[in-house]
Amino acid sequence: MKLYVCHEIRGTDGELASEAKQRGNIQHACEIASVLRRVFSGVEWVVPHENDIVNELYFRGMVKGDDIVTIECDLIANKYDGIVVIGHIHTGTGVAREIRTAHDNDKFICFLDDVEEASRQHLANELARWEQ
């Protein structure tokens, strides 16, 4: 199973989000992915912002955040089995678009507050239910 980790990067600040805030959110997403990979080793986890090239293209203004989200949504619709949404969800953001894409394409979707034990157990239960 190939799952995409949804996590806010810009949040409700959108294009006004500081680079420091965005880089902090990217680091947090990478830390979350590390835990998920350790606990759910049978799942292929996708976290696009782990890729320094994607990040630098964005931060250097060579690609817009909305363009990245559009590509991510295409991949969610066509290449991934589902998404795991971590943390805050705001309508009108990239995370909201990713959720709509997964929903509209009948993909696995799981919402977690964090990756602590209770959340990991919830994800395990949801994966087991989905795979039946």
C-alpha positions as CSV (number, residue, x, y, z in Angstrom):
1,M,0.0,0.0,0.0
2,K,1.3,3.5,-0.9
3,L,0.0,6.3,1.3
4,Y,0.6,10.0,1.1
5,V,1.1,12.0,4.3
6,C,-1.0,15.2,4.3
7,H,0.3,17.9,6.6
8,E,0.0,21.6,6.5
9,I,3.0,23.5,5.1
10,R,1.6,27.1,4.7
11,G,-1.6,26.7,6.6
12,T,-4.1,29.5,6.7
13,D,-1.3,32.1,6.0
14,G,-1.1,30.8,2.5
15,E,1.3,32.7,0.3
16,L,2.0,35.0,3.3
17,A,3.4,32.2,5.5
18,S,7.0,32.9,6.4
19,E,9.8,30.7,5.0
20,A,10.7,29.8,8.6
21,K,7.2,28.6,9.4
22,Q,7.0,26.6,6.2
23,R,10.4,25.0,6.8
24,G,9.4,24.2,10.4
25,N,6.2,22.5,9.1
26,I,8.2,20.6,6.5
27,Q,10.5,19.3,9.2
28,H,7.6,18.3,11.3
29,A,6.1,16.4,8.4
30,C,9.4,14.6,7.9
31,E,9.5,13.6,11.6
32,I,6.0,12.3,11.4
33,A,6.9,10.2,8.3
34,S,9.9,8.8,10.2
35,V,7.6,7.5,13.0
36,L,5.0,6.1,10.4
37,R,7.8,4.3,8.5
38,R,9.1,2.7,11.7
39,V,5.7,1.6,13.0
40,F,4.1,0.7,9.6
41,S,7.1,-0.7,7.7
42,G,4.8,-2.5,5.2
43,V,3.4,0.7,3.9
44,E,5.2,2.9,1.4
45,W,5.0,6.4,2.7
46,V,5.1,9.4,0.4
47,V,6.1,12.8,1.8
48,P,7.0,15.1,-1.2
49,H,8.6,17.8,0.9
50,E,11.3,15.3,2.0
51,N,12.8,16.1,-1.3
52,D,15.1,19.1,-1.1
53,I,14.7,19.8,-4.8
54,V,11.0,20.3,-4.5
55,N,11.5,22.6,-1.5
56,E,14.2,24.6,-3.2
57,L,12.2,25.0,-6.4
58,Y,9.4,26.4,-4.3
59,F,11.5,28.6,-2.0
60,R,13.4,30.1,-4.9
61,G,10.1,31.0,-6.6
62,M,10.6,28.6,-9.5
63,V,7.4,26.8,-8.8
64,K,4.3,27.9,-6.9
65,G,2.8,26.1,-3.9
66,D,-0.5,25.7,-5.7
67,D,1.4,24.0,-8.6
68,I,2.9,21.5,-6.2
69,V,-0.5,20.8,-4.7
70,T,-2.0,20.2,-8.2
71,I,0.7,17.6,-8.9
72,E,0.2,16.1,-5.5
73,C,-3.5,15.8,-6.2
74,D,-2.9,14.1,-9.5
75,L,-0.6,11.6,-7.8
76,I,-3.2,11.0,-5.1
77,A,-5.8,10.3,-7.7
78,N,-3.7,8.1,-9.9
79,K,-0.8,6.6,-8.1
80,Y,-1.4,6.3,-4.4
81,D,-3.8,4.1,-2.5
82,G,-4.8,6.9,0.0
83,I,-3.8,9.6,2.4
84,V,-3.1,10.0,6.1
85,V,-4.0,13.5,7.3
86,I,-2.0,14.7,10.3
87,G,-2.9,17.7,12.4
88,H,-4.8,20.8,11.3
89,I,-7.2,20.9,8.4
90,H,-8.3,24.3,7.0
91,T,-10.7,24.6,4.1
92,G,-9.2,26.2,1.1
93,T,-5.7,25.0,1.7
94,G,-3.6,22.4,0.0
95,V,-4.5,19.8,2.6
96,A,-8.2,20.4,1.9
97,R,-7.6,19.9,-1.8
98,E,-5.8,16.7,-1.2
99,I,-8.6,15.4,1.0
100,R,-11.2,16.2,-1.6
101,T,-9.1,14.5,-4.3
102,A,-8.8,11.3,-2.2
103,H,-12.5,11.4,-1.3
104,D,-13.6,11.9,-4.9
105,N,-11.4,9.0,-6.1
106,D,-12.5,6.6,-3.4
107,K,-9.1,6.4,-1.7
108,F,-8.2,5.4,1.8
109,I,-8.4,8.4,4.1
110,C,-7.4,8.5,7.8
111,F,-7.3,11.6,10.0
112,L,-4.9,11.7,12.9
113,D,-4.1,14.4,15.5
114,D,-0.6,13.2,15.9
115,V,1.4,10.0,15.7
116,E,1.3,9.0,19.4
117,E,0.3,5.5,20.5
118,A,-3.5,6.1,20.4
119,S,-3.3,7.6,16.9
120,R,-1.1,4.8,15.6
121,Q,-3.6,2.3,16.9
122,H,-6.4,4.1,15.2
123,L,-4.5,4.1,11.9
124,A,-3.8,0.3,12.3
125,N,-7.5,-0.3,12.9
126,E,-8.5,1.8,9.9
127,L,-5.9,0.1,7.6
128,A,-7.2,-3.3,8.7
129,R,-10.8,-2.3,8.0
130,W,-9.8,-0.9,4.6
131,E,-7.9,-3.9,3.5
132,Q,-10.8,-6.3,4.2
